Amino acid sequence: MTEAEGSFSPWLRRFVGLCGLCCAFLIGACEEPVPDDLARADALFRAGRLEAAAAAYTGLGEEAKGWRPFAAYRAAVIYRDALGDSRRAEKAFEECNRRYPMDSWGYSCLVELGDLRRDARRFRAAISSYRAALEQRPRGSLAEHSLFHSGRCYLALGEFEQARVEWQELGREFPASALLPEVSLERARSFDLQGRYRDALEAYQATLEDHPGGLEEVLAAYGVAESYEQMGMLKEAELAFRSVLERHPNRQAVELKLSSLESRMERRDREPTQVIQHGRVLNPSR
């Protein structure tokens, strides 16, 4: 292993494995050998010469024409993950989709572009990428991902209704989606963030009923407790927090909630301090 390869060892191992699997798939599908240009780009990558590898992937010759969309995707991922250069990664993903909009790798580049912009908190730009991907392939392999994260971007922008519209579309178009438990939880959170605590409570309770048995159930139970707390139903909140104490992944957070609730209930139930003015009690106890 070279010195450069060693410095990226975990990432390189994952990426080389991915590339090997993709190459095997493409070779089997196309029944053609790996072109020399692609083999040279792969060799540069394995040697840890990442800049040279990215340039080689984007500059494949005519003999490798059928491999260009995949190579363009590889180059963009190298810029993003191995070199940590989000600016060049964004340009590479954009160029990949512009040149190969009808190819599966071009489509993947568009969704990756949305993820890159989302992670940079450029939520409007991310939504634009996700929606463009949905227009290209309304029922594509990444459509559920695009709808889910488009909704999350709207949520981050404080556009709660539109977030729920995106998730409603996901549920309507993909009724068997594995993302639906998380969608249900996010929908409940959107009401909570909007200050609609009664709606949040009902949505969390619906998540408990519709998606039992997973982490979403535990987080929804916690959400139920928080909704009770926000509504001033402190005893109900205490019971709900206690019911989730042993199951929540962050037990300390639940314990802090319970401690805060106990203090709040104690202050509420305590006899008020008498206020006396000119010998007269202004707030007599009842």
N, C-alpha and C positions, 0 to 999 in steps of 0.2 A: 504494500500500500504506500502511496506517495505521501509526502508531508501535507500537501494540499488536500488530498483525499481524506487523510486522517482528521483534519480540522473540521470537515463536514461529515464525519463518519455516520452518525445516526440518520441524518437527512439523506445522504447518498445511498445508504443501504435501502431505505424505503423507496427512494425514487428509482434506483436501478431495478429493484424488484418490480415496481409498477411498469417501468419501461419494458422489462423483459416479458411480462404478461401481455402487455399491449402488442408488442412485436409478434409474440407467438400467435395472438389472435388475428392480427392483420395478415401475417404470413399464411395462416391457415385459410383465411377468408379469400385472400388474393391469389394464393398458390404461386407466389413469386418470391425470389430471394431478396434479401435486404440489399439495396443498391450500395455501391461503394461510398457515395457521398454520405449516406446515412450511417454506414458503418464507421466512417472516419469521425463523424460527429459524436457517435456513441463512445468511440475510443477516447476522444478528448474529454468527454464528460467523466468517464471512469477514471481518467488520470487526474481529475480535479481541476482541469483547465476550463473553468466554467464560462468565462467570458468568450473564449474561443469556441466552446461547444455551442453556446447560444447563437453566436454568429454563424456557425456552420449549419445549425438546424434551420435557420431562416434563409440560408443561401443554397439550398439543395439544387442540383442541376436538373436538366430536363429528364434524365433517366429515372429520377426519383419523383417524378411529377405526382404520382398517386399517393406518395407519402407526405407531401408538403403540408396538408392541414394538420396531421398529427405532429409533424416536426415544429410547426408554428406554435402549437399548444405547448410542446415541450420547452421551447425557448422562453415563452412567457412565464411558465412555472419556474424555470431556473432563475429568471430575473426576480420573481416574487419571493420564492422560498429559499433558494440557495444564496443569492446575492443580496437579498433584502432591499431591492431597488424597486419600490412600488411605482415610481414614475415611469420607468422603462417597462415594467410589467404591464401597467395600464395601456401604454401605447402598443405593446406587443399583443395583448388580448384584443384591443380594438382592431388592429391590423389583421389579426387572424380571422376575426369575424367578418371584416369588410371584404377580405379576399375569398373567404370560403363560407359564405352565408348558408349555403345549402348542404354543407357537410356536417356530420355529427360533431367533429372536433371544432368547427367554427361556431356551432351552436353552444358547445360546452364553454368555449372562450367567452361568449357573451354572458353566460351565467356566472362564470368566474370573475368577469369584470364587475358584475353586480356585487358579488361578495367582497371584492377588493374595495370598492367604493363604500360599501356598508361598513366594513371594518375601519375605514378612515373617517367614519361618521359623516360622509357625504351622502346623506340619505336620499335627497332628490335625484341625484345622479344614479344612485343604486336602483331606485325604483324605475327610472327610465330604462336601465339595462334589463331588469327583470321583465318589465312589460314588453320590451322589444323581443325578448326570448319567447314570451308567451304568444306574441303575434306570429313569430316564425313557426313555432311548434306548439299549438294550444294544448296538445296532449303529449308533449315530448317527455322524455325520461326525466327531465329536471323541472317539469312544470309545477309539481307539488312543492318542490324546494323554492321555486321562484315566487309562487303565491304566498307561501308561508313567510318568507323573508321580506317580501314587499309589504305585507301586513305589519311586520315588526318595524320596518322603516317608517311607515305611517304612524305607528305607535310612538316611536322616538320623536317624531315631529309634533306630537300632540294632536294628531288628526285621528281621533279615536273611532269615529263613525266609518271613515274610509278603511281603517285597519280591519274593522269587522266585516266590511264589504269584501275585502280580499280573502279573508278566512271563510266567509260564506261561500264564495266562489269555489274555494278549494274543496269544501265539504260537498258541494253540489256536483262538481265535476269528478271528484275522486272519493266516492263514499266509502271505499275500503282503504283509504290512505293510512299508513302507519303514523302519520303526523297528527291525526285527529285528536288524540288525547292531549298533546301539547297545544294544539290549536284551541281546544276547549279551555285549557288553563289560561292561555294568553288572552282569550276573549274576556274571561272573568277579571283578569288583571286590568284590562282596558277600562272596564267600568269602575274599578277601584281607583285608578289613576285619574279618572274623570270626576271623582267625587260622588259617583252614583252608587252608594254603599248598599242600598237595598237590592239593586240590580246585580251588583257584584256578589252579594250573598247568594242570590238565586242561581247565578252562573256557576259559582263554586260548588254549590250543592248539586247542580246538574252534572258537573264533572265527576263528583263522587259517585253518582248513580250510574253514569254512562261508561266510566272508565275505571272500574275497580281493579285493585291488585298491583298497580305500578307506582312509580315515584309520583306520577301526577296525582294519584289519589291522596298521597300524604301531603303534597303541597297544596292541594285543594282544601284539605281539612284544615291546614294552617290558615289558608285564605278565609275560610268560614270564620275561624276564631278572630282574625283581624277585622273582618267585616262587623262582627258583633261588637268588637271594641270600638270601632269607629262610630257605631250607632249608639254608643253609650250603654249597651246591654252587657254590663261588666260580668255578672255572674255567669251568663251564657258563654261569654268569651273565655272566662277562666276554665269552665268545664271543657270547652272545645280545645283549648291549648293543652290541658292535661291529657286529653284523649290522644294527642299526637306526640306527646313528649318522648315516648320510647321508640317511635318510628321515624322521627324527623332526622335528616342527615346532619343537622346542626342543632344538637340538643341544647347547647349553651344559649343559642338565640331564643329558644322556647322558654328556657329557664329565666332569662332576662325579661321576657314578656310577662311571665307569671309574677315575677318579683315586682315589676312595675304596676301590674294590675292590683296586686295585694296592697301596695302603697296607696294607689288611687282609691280603692274601696275603703281603706282605713280612713283616709282624709274625708271621703264623702260621708261616712257614718259617724265621724267624731262629732261630739257636741261642739257647737260653735263658741268661740270665745265671746264672752259678754262685752258689749260696747255700752259704756255708761257715760252719760252726759248730764251734768247738773243733778246728779243723784238719781237719774232715771235710766232704766235699762232700755236701750233702743232696739235690741234684738232678743226679746225674751224667748227662751226655749219653749217648744210646744209640748 
